Amino acid sequence: MTYPDAADTRSILVVEDEVLVGLGLTSMLEIAGFEVIGPAGNVSAAMDLLDRHPCALAIIDVNLGSGQTSETLAERLKDEGIPFFVTSGYAPEHRAGIFNEVPSFPKPVGARTIVAAVQAALG
């Protein structure tokens, strides 16, 4: 997959293992007029959603519980040319390098901040 068609330019993949945080992100984005894919709580679910639904951008948590990171997902997004943002409660020096190559938002992230960043990225 490459950059999405015009019909997919408002589709955002949300990957977050904390249910309330994922639902909060989803709500913020939907209120702003975006279509949300997910939220996915782990890498496997996120990969499955990405296989079935093209997206314009992804917002991914770095650590997804049980010691799992979203690094393989980030690599896939990068390889497919899908921009992504990172949300994390961890400092940059405690994450894989790929997560430091993209915009990063410390948790908790406010609605205005994340929506403005998505709008700016997607034009």
VENHU-V156183 format. One record per helix or strand of 2 or more residues. SS is the DSSP state (A for helix, B for strand). FROM is the first residue (numbers start at 1). LEN is the number of residues. If there is no record, write none. Layout:
ss = <SS,SS>
from = <FROM,FROM>
len = <LEN,LEN>
This chain:
ss = <A,B,A,B,A,B,A,B,A,A,B,A>
from = <6,11,19,35,43,57,71,83,92,97,104,111>
len = <3,5,13,6,10,5,9,6,3,4,3,12>
